[in-house]
């Protein structure tokens, strides 16, 4: 399960919109919204791209993409 609040905060910090991310992932804005809100699965390759877009380091990965 994604850490939605942490991801959204990082997007805000970087001034990147859901539309920007969706375009970079080559999916619709609606699809990304469902994924970031844990309504649809985010695939590993999408998470990897999201890390690049948001400058999330390997050490930080689990804090954003795995929530207990």
Phi, psi and omega in degrees: 000134181286151171272085186305312183297319181293318178295316179296323178295320179295320177297318179295316178303320182271359182057044179246127182271166175298325178297318178299314181294315180302317179297317180295328179273355181060044175227169180286158177299320178299315179298317179294321178301318178296321181292314183290338178261018175059032176262339178223152181289144172260122182281156184302318180295328176291319178297319178299315178295321179297323176298319179293313182300318185262005181056049177266123182284164177302322180294331181271347188313308185296331179292335181263329190247357178225113179243136179288000000 
